[in-house]
Structures are given as structure tokens and as C-alpha cells.
Amino acid sequence: MAELNRFFPANAFRICIDNIELDISGRIYSPLSSEPIPFVSMSEIFVKMDELFDKCGYPQAFQDKRSFDEGKEIKNAYRGLPRIWRETENILTQCGRKRTFDVIVKSRQNTSWQGNLYDGDGNCAADFNGEVELLSSMIKLNEMA
């Protein structure tokens, strides 16, 4: 993860967990957003980051999302180089009160994420092939701490 110490890619985000009770809550920092993204549950992380990825077109979803509401379907708008709103130095200085994780989403195939999970020290903790594997890896790391 040494490259993350020099450069935080657009398809990565930092999860700063501030509270762990029945569920987790905290903040997400991403190069694709100028403001921190608050969350109050694990599932909200996936929903909010998927919305941000769809809005920015990066990493591109492999399927168009469907909706029962007319006019609400989201078309994939791929952008090879999305606009960066937050610099690497600013993201890397953010830490959660309980835990900090970095996630790199390499692709979004089959309406799921594939990528790598890093611990707060920048060590690759797990590869994941779907949000359930990512969540499971985060829980295991939290239990080990």
C-alpha cells in the first residue's frame, strides 16, 4: 500500500469509524467529494459510495441501474478522468475515533464491488469480491484490534 501514501486514487475512499454500537457510524473521505460523507450504518456506506461513483462515472458500473419510476433510470456516464475534489494529503490525515480503513474499488461488475481493503496502517488486509466479503473482512479486522 506504499503507493497510497503518495497518491490516493479516485476509486479509493477512507472509512473513518467514530462509533461502534449495534452498527457503525462515522465519515467517508473520497477524492470524488469535497465534503466528508457521513454514515450511520454499514449499508449506508455502500449506498452513498455507489451513488457517488454513479454520479462521477468512476469506477464505471457494468450495468445500468433500473427503476420502477419513469425517468429515474441511471445511465452509465463513464469518465476516464473524474474531477478530483479532495487532495491525497487531506484524506490521509483523517482518522476515525475507533477504526480507519481504506478501500480501493477496482471494478463494479455484476452490481457488486471488487477491490482491496487496507487497514489504518496502510497494509493490505484483504481482497474482496463483493460487498459481503468487504464487510466480513472489516468485521474480522475490528475483532482482531
N, C-alpha and C positions, 0 to 999 in steps of 0.2 A: 504494500500500500504506500510505498515511498512516493510514488507519483502523485498521490492525493495530497501529500504535504506541500507539493509545489503547485498543483493545479487541481481544482475541484471541478470535474466535468459537468456539463449541462444536464446530463442524465443521472446525476447523483443528488442526494439530499441527506441532510443531517437530521436525525431524530433526537431531540433533547427531551428526555422523560423527567418531568418535575415531580410527579405524584404517582404512586403505585398503591392502589387500594383494590377495589373489586375489578377495576380496569385501569388503564394508564391514561395520563393526560400530560400535556406539555406543548412543545413548539417544534415546528419543522422549518428548517432553513434550506433554501434551494437557490441556485444561481438564476433560476427562471422566475423568481419572485423577489420584489424589492422589500416586502414586508414579511415578518415571521408569520407562519400559518399555524394558528392554534388548533389543538385537537383535544377531545375529551374521551376518546376510546380508540382502540386499535383499529377497528373497522373504519373509523373516520380518517385515519392516515391514508388508507388505500383509496377511499372515495375522493378525498381532497387532492391527492397527488395525481390520480387518474384524470381528474378534471383539469388540473394544471398542465399535464402532459398533452391532453387533447387540445387545450387552448393554444399551446405553443407549437403543437405538431411535432414534438420531440420528447422522448423517443416515439416514433410513429407506431400507432396501433395497426395491427394487421387486418382488423375487421372494422367495418363501420358499425357504430352502435345504433340499435333500433329503438324506437319508442312507439307507444300506442297513441301519443299525442301528435297530431299533424303538425308538421313544420319543426319538430323538436329533434329530428334525427341529426346526428353529428357526423359530418363527413371528415375523413382524414385529410388534414391540411399539412402535409409534410413540409418541414422547413429544415434544410440541411444544416443551417447555422442559426439556431434560435437566438434571440436577443438575450444577453446576459444582464440581469438586473442587480445582482449581488456578487461582489468580488470574493475570491477564494479566501483571502485573509480575514474577511469579516465572518465567513461561515466557520472557519476553523477555530475561531476564538469563542464560539458559542458552545456551552456545555449545559446538560441537564443537571438538576439537583440530585437525581437518583442514578441515571444512566445516560449514556450517549452512544448512539450508533450511527454509522454511515452506511448508506445503501446506494449501490450503483445498479440501475435498471438497464441491462444491456439490450433487452428486447421486450416487446409486449405481444407475444404470439398466443393464439388460442384464448384470447381475452384474459390472459394471465401474464404475470411478470416473470422474467428470468434475469438473474444477475448475481451480485455478490453482496454479502453483509460483512461489515468491518466493525470491530469493537472500538471503544473510545480511544484506545492507544494506537489505532491505525493498523491493527493486524487483521488479516483476512480470517474471519471466524467461520464462514460458511458460504457455499454456493447454494442458490435456491432456484427451483423450477416451479414457481407458483407462490402465491401469497401465503398459503397454508404452511409451506416449508419455511418461508421467511419468518412468519410468526412463531413457528416451533423453534427455530434457531434462536430467536430473540429471547424466548422464554427460557431455553436451556442456558444461554449466557447469563441471564439475570439470576437464575438459581445457583449458578457457579460463583457468582460475585459475593 
